[in-house]
Amino acid sequence: MITNKKYFLAVSVALGFFTVLPIVALFQYAFFPEGRFSLSEMIPVVTNEQTYRLLIQSLKLGGWVVLGTLLISFPLALITTKTTLRKYEWLDILFTLPFMTPPYIGAMGWILFMQKNGFLMQLFPKLSGLSAPFFSLFGMVMIMSLHLFPTFYLMLKNSMLTLEGSFQDAAKIYGKNSVRNWLKISLPLLVPSFLLGALFIFVKTLAEFGTPVTFGTRIGYKVFTTEIHTNLASWPVNIPKATFLSVILFVLCFVLWLIQVKVIQRFVYGTISGATKEATVVTNKWIQGLAVGFVVILFFLAIGIPYFSILMTSFMKVRGDGLAFDNLSFDAYIQLFVNQNGGLSAFVNSFLFAALTGLITATIGFFAGVYIYKGTRYSQKVVDFLGLIPNIVPGIVLVVGLMLFWNAAWLPATFYNTKAMAVLTYCALFLPYAIQYVKNNMMQLSETIFEATDVFSRTKRSAFMQVYFPLLKRGVLTGMMMTFIISMRELVGSLLILPPSVETSATFIYRQFEQGNVNAGMAMAVLTIMITCFFVIVIEKSKK
């Protein structure tokens, strides 16, 4: 276990460079606009009716999405733990795909399917009446729920799997009917997972940019993230307003994070005794049929429809000619790979930015994860918190902070308006993934390994290279791959910090979609999804 003060200082400075400086710059700009504390510019924004409306609409969206994900996740968790479908472990991998798919791509798939003369009208003309009602808050909630439910589902499933059969046996002996037993015994034990899942989904919804900017703008539903982007990306640029809105969003998400921490501390139940059988599996044929039906319908809604829309659109010659064999071609892909529309350059940029981000975050994550270990000492908790900041702060808020810091007049040199700024931004956003995977691997190591290392290692360098890295390389590589995947499709940071004429695959997809050249955008989206699926499979296989 590393306790060196110089090591602590080095790791803290490295993490603080990416995570603390942007937040400091944000608050300095908001509360010390001319070097003196002042609220004169912030008060008009905070008390503005538009800000109040943004707050209400953001909170309303968050509440509805929590409900939507719960209605999907809870039945699915019951199905994969209490029915014979529990033996199909590949279902977990399948249902992680919606979450791993960039939200703006999923939203685009639904728009292409449900819009006027979209795939729904072409395939099922009698259902064309569903199109207009879909383009509303209901449709937005549905799209975001289908994207975010996997995290809530896995939380609930893991909790249900820890409820041993002894709880059910005791309930049968001392309780009454099965429904009452479930409500009185099993359900209360799941309260922590329900609360943590709900808070997580709520915060993710508040911080989400992809779906609100693609779908929300079409229905006129504004939230904090889209309004911040509008004030920074549209003329006239209003940096003060974007900053104040970022501060409000930061405070809101930070308070929710504190509540989440209190929930974890308050609701802790021991549900594993180590000497009991597995929970009972329901074998009723009617229930089995309903379970299979639910899984099939969810597959079509979460994966089938958006993926089908994206794939078919990428193959179409002329969208107006609809689904027809003679209207399908590889033209969009050919144009993409010959760089006719700048798609290849955008893809290469994304690949290079993501690769550099993965390498940098994996290096920092390795040294930070080794130092944090179990996080029992104060210094370890400090490093852990510094690495956790990007998970607490909405991505767009961190990006605004980075823009303000690297635009500061007192800096002798700056990364702003260079390609390096993209890598720096991605590192700031995705450091937690690299750290978390190393931490998880560290937790599995015995104390004796650290004791032996302290005794027999000649130098700290030999300890890292000959002991820690070989034992932790799986976590390091997994974190690197995860960071690579997410960096490849990052949208909000790319839209705000890329230099003029420089594009990534995410900005290429977004701009082609907005400009009407949907075929080219969806061809890039298909490529992005294929890369995502490949790395998801690799990561899952590496765990075995």
N, C-alpha and C positions, 0 to 999 in steps of 0.2 A: 504494500500500500504506500503510495507516494504522499509525503508530508512536507516536502521541501518548500520553504517560503518563496524562493525565487521561481520555482515551478508554478506555484499558485499565482504569482504576480504575472508571469508570462502568459499563462492560459487566460487569466482574467482580462488582460489587455487585449489579447487576440479576439476574445468573444465580445468585449466591450466595443471594440472598433466597429464591429458589424451590427451590434444590437443596441448599445447604449447611446452612442453618439447621435444616431438619427432621432431618438426620442428626446434627447437634450436639445437638439437643434429645433425640433418641433415646438417644445414648450418655451424655448428662448424667443422664438419668433412670435409666438402667440401672446406671451405675457411681458416680454421685455423688448418691444419693437424698436426702440431707440436707445437701448442700454439701460432704461429705467422701467420699473414695474408699472404697468398700465393695463386697465381693462376697457379703456375708452373705445377701442376698435372691436373688441370681442362682444361687449354687451349688446350692441345692435344686432349682431348675428344670432346670438343666443336667444334674444327676446323676439326675434322675427317670426311672424306667423308661418313662413315657409319652412323654417327650421323645425317648428313644432309639428308641422304636417309631415316632414321627413321622419321625425322621431316616431310619430304615431304609425306611419305606414311601415317603417322598418320593424317596429315591435309587433305590429299586426302580422306581417309576413313571417316573422320568426315564430310567433305562436301557432299559426296555421301549419307551418312546415313541421314543427315539433309534433303536432297532432297527426299530420299526414305520415310522417316516418314511423310513429308509434303504431298506427293502424296497419302498416306493412310489416314492421319488424317483430312485433309481439306474436302474431299468428305464425310467422315464418320461424321464429325461434322455438315455438311450441312444436311445430311440424318436424323440425330437424333434431329435436331432443326427445319427443314423446311418441313419435310414430316410427314405422319401419324405414322411413326415408332417412333416418339418422345414420344409416350405414353408408350412404352416398356422400363421402367427404368432399367430392368434387363440386358439390353444390355450393360450398363456401367459396371456392375459387371462382365459380361462375358468377356468384352474386357480389363479388368484389369488383367486377368489371365496370358496373355503372359508376362506382365511386372513383375508380382509376381513370375513367374516361373524362377528359376535360369538360367541365359543366357547360361551357359555351358551345362545344360541339354537340353535346346531347340536346341542348336547347334548339340549336339549328336543325337537328334531325326532326324534332317534333314540329317545328315551324314548317319545314318542307312537307311534312306528312299532313298537317291539319289546315294549312292555308288554303285560300280559294284556288281551285284547280290543282290542289295538291294530290298526293297519293291516295288519301282517303276518298276523295271525290272520284278519282280514276278507278279505284278498285271496288269501292262500295258507294255508288252514286246515291243510293237511298239514305245513306248516313251523312249526306252533305250538310244537313241541318246542325250537326255537332260542331261544325267549324267555328261559327260565330261565338257561341258560348265559351269555347275553349280559350279564345284570345281574351282572357280576363284574369283577375287575381286567382281564380280557381285553377286555370291552366298553369300559371306561374308556380303556384304551390305544388301542383301535381308534378311538374318537371323537377323542381328542387327536392321534393320528397323522394322521387325515384332515383335521384342522384345521391342523396345523403343517407338513405336508409341502411346501407351495409354496415356502417359504424355502429349504429344503434342496435342493429340485429346481432352483431358479433358480441357486443357487451351483454345483451340479454341472454344469448345462447351460452356464453361462457359461465354466467351466473347460474343458469338452469342446470348446467352439467355438474356444477359443484354441489347441487342439492342431492345428497345421497338418498339411496332407497330407504335408509333407516327413518328418515323424516316421514316418508309416505307410510311406512309400516306403523310408526307410532300414531300417525293421524288416523289410520284405519282402526286401530285398537281403541284409542281414546277419543276419537272424534265422532262425527256423524256421517252425513253423506259426502261423496267425493268433492262436490262443488264447494260445500261449506269448508271442507278440509283445505282445499286449495286457497280459498279466500282468507282463511284464518291462519294458515301455517306457511304455505309456500310463497304466496304473494308478498307478505310483509318482508320476507327474506330477500326479495328482489327489489325492494324500495331503493337501495343505493344505486343499483344499475339503472333503474328508471330515472332517478333524479340526475345522475351524472350524464346519462345519455341525452336527456332532455336539455340540460344546460349546454352540453357540447354542440348539439344540433342548433340550438338557439344562437349561440355565438358564431357558429359556422355560417348560419343564414345571414346574420348581421354583417359579417365580413365578406360575404360572397359578392363577386363582381361579374363573373361570366354570364350567368343566367339573367340577372337584372339588366345588363347592358345589351344583351341580344334580344331577349323576350320582353323584359320590362319596359324598354323604351318604345316598343311597338304598341303597347297597351296604355302608355302614359303613366306607368306606375314608377315613381321615383323613390329611391332609397338613398341612404348616406353615401354609399360607395359610388353610385352613378353620378350623384350631384358633385362629389369631390372631383371625379374625373372630368365632368363637364366644365367645372371652373378652372381646371388646369389645361384642358385640351382644346377648348373652344374660345373663339374670340368674342368679347374681350376677356383675356385671361384675368382671373381674380384670385391671386395667390393668398391674400389674407383670409378670404372667405373659405377657401379650400383648407387652409391651415386650421381655422377655428372649428370647422366641421370635423376635421380629423381628430382634434383634441376631444370633442364631444364623443365621437365614436370610440376613441381610445379609453376614455373614462368609463363608458358604458360596458365595454368588453372586459376591462380590468376588474370592475366591481363584480361582474358575473363570474370571473375566474376566482376571485376571493370567496364567493359563495360556494363555488365548486370545491375549493380546498376545505371549507368548513364542513361540507357534506361528507367528504371523504373521512374527515376526522371524527365526525359525529356518528355516522352509520357504518359500523364495522361489525360484521357477524362472522363467526366461525361456523362453516357448514361442512367441513371435511374432518371426519374423525379417524379415518384410515382403516377401518375394519368393517365396512358395510358393503352391501351389494349395490349394483346399479339401480337407478330408478326404473320403475315399471314402464314398459312400452305398450301403447294402445294398439290393438290389432283389429278393432272393429272395421269391417269392410266399407261402411258408409263414410266413416271418418277418414279412412285411407283414401277413398275416392275424392273427398273434398280437399284433402291435403295435396294430392297430385294436381287437382284442378287449380288450386291456389298457386302452386309453384309454376305451372305452365302459363297461367295468365300473367303472373308477375314477370316471368321471363320475356314474354312478348312485349309487355309495357316498358320494362326497364332496359331491355337489350334489343329485342327484335325490331320494334318500330323505329327507334332512332338509327340503329345500325343499317337497317334496310333502306331508309330514306337517304342516308349519307352515301351508301354504296351505289344505289341506283342513280342518284343525281350525278355522281362522279363519272358514270358511264354514258350519260345522255349527250347526244350531239346538240339537239335543240330542245330546251325544256318545254317549250310550248307544244311540241308534238307528242308529249306524254310517253307512257310506257308502251313501247313497241320494239320488236326485235331489230328492225332496220334503223332504229333511232339510237342504238347502243354502239359505242366505240371506245377505243382507248385514247382518243384524241387528247383528253384532259391530262392523262398521265404522260403522254409523249411530250406535250407542251411543258409539263412540269420538269421532266428530266433533261430536256434540251435547253432549259432556262429561257424559254420564249417569253414568259411573263414574270420572270424574276423568282419563280418558285424554287428552283434549285439553289440559288444563292441564299434564299431565306432558310432553306433546310440545312445547308452547310453551316450557316451562321448559328442556327439553333444547336446543331450537333457539337460544334466547337465550344460554344458558350456552356452547354450542358456538361461536356466532358471536363472542361476546366473547373467548373463549379463542383462537380463530383469529386475531382482530385483534391481541391482545396478544402472542401467541407469534410472529406474523409480524413485528411491529415489533422485538421483541427479537432474533429470529432473523436479521433483516436486518442489524442493526448488529453482532451477534456474528459472523455469517458473513463479513462484509466484513473484520472485524479478523483473524479466524483465517486467512483466505486459504489458504496451503499448509501452515500450521502448522509452520514451520521454526524460528522463534524461540521462546525459552522462554516469553515472555509469551503468545504465540499458543497454545502447548501448554496453558498454564494455563486460558485461556478455553475452549479445546476440551474439556478434561477437565471443567470446570464444567458445560458444556452436555451432556456425555455421561453425567453421574451418573444421571439417571432411566432410562437404558438399562442401567445396571449394577445398580441397586438395584431389587428387586421392587416393583411398584406398591403393594402393601399395606403394605410397610415404610415407604415414603415417606409414605403416608397416615397411618400411626401417628405418624411423626415430626412431621407437620404438626399433628395433633391435640394432641400434647404441647406443641409450641411455642406454638400459639395459645391454649392453656389455661393458660399460665404465669401465676402469680399476680402477677408483677412488671410485666406489660404494662399500660400505662395504658388501652388500648383493644384490642379484639380483633375479628377477622372471624368467629370461631367462632360457630356457631349462627345464621349469616346466609346468605343466598343468595350473597353475595360469596365465601364460603368454598368453594363449589363451583367457581367460576371460578378461584380461586387454586389449588385442588387440581389441576384439569385442566391449568392452565398448567405446574405443577411436573411433572406426569406426562408431558406431550407436547411440551415445549420442543425435545427433540432432533430431531423431525421438521422443524420450521421451520428450525432451524439447518442441518441436513444438506442440504436442498434448495438453500439459498443457497450453502453451501460447494461443492456440486457444480457450480453455475453459475459460481462464482468461479474454479474450477480450469480452466475452459474459456477464460478471458480471457487475452489476451496481456499480457506485462509492459509492453509499450509503451503500453498504455492507462493503466496506473497512472503511468507516467513522464510522459505527456502531461497527465494530470489534475493531478499535483503542480505542473507548470510553469504551466499555463494557467488553472486554477481560482482564482477570486478568494478564495473562502472554502471552509471544509470543508462548509458547508451546500450551497453550489452544486455541490460535487463529488458529494455524496450525491444530490441531487435531479435534477441534470442529466446525470450520468454513471452512477453506480453503480445507482441505482434503475431507470432505463430498461433497462439491460443485464441486471439481475437480477430484473426484475418477474415473469418466468415462474416462476422458482424460488420467489419469495416467495408468489405466488398458489397454486402447487402445494402448497407447505408449509402454507398456510392451509387449503386444501381438505382435505388429509390430516388435519390437526389437527381440523378440523370434523367429519369422518366419525367419527374415533375418540372424540372427546368426546361425540358424540351417543349413543353406545352404552356409555359407561363405566359399569361396575357397582360394582366394589369401593369406589372412592372415594365414589360416590353413596350406597351403603348406609351408610357410616360417618360421613359429614360433613354430610349434608343436615339442615336443621332439621325438627322435627316438622311433619307435614301437607304438606311440600313433596316432590313426587315428580318424577322424570325418566322418560323412556321406558324406560330400563334397569330402574329399580326397579319401575316399573309392570308390566313384563313378568314380572320375577322374582316379585313378590308375587302377581300374578294367577295365575301358574302354581302357586305353592305353596299358594294358598288354594282352588284347584280351579276358578276361573273362567278356564279355559284358553283359551276362544274369544276373549275380550277381549285376553288377553295375546298370543296368536298374531296377532291383527289388528294390534296395535302392532308385533310382530316383522316382519310382512310389510312394513309401512310403513318400518321401519328398514332392511330388506334392500333395498328399492327405492331408497331414498336412497343407500345404500352403492353399489349397482350403477351408479346414475347418475353419481356422482362418480368411480368407478373408470374409467368410460368417458371422462369429461371429462378426467381426468388423463392417460390413455393417449393421447388425441387431442392433448393439449397438448404431448406429447413429440415429435410428428411435425412 
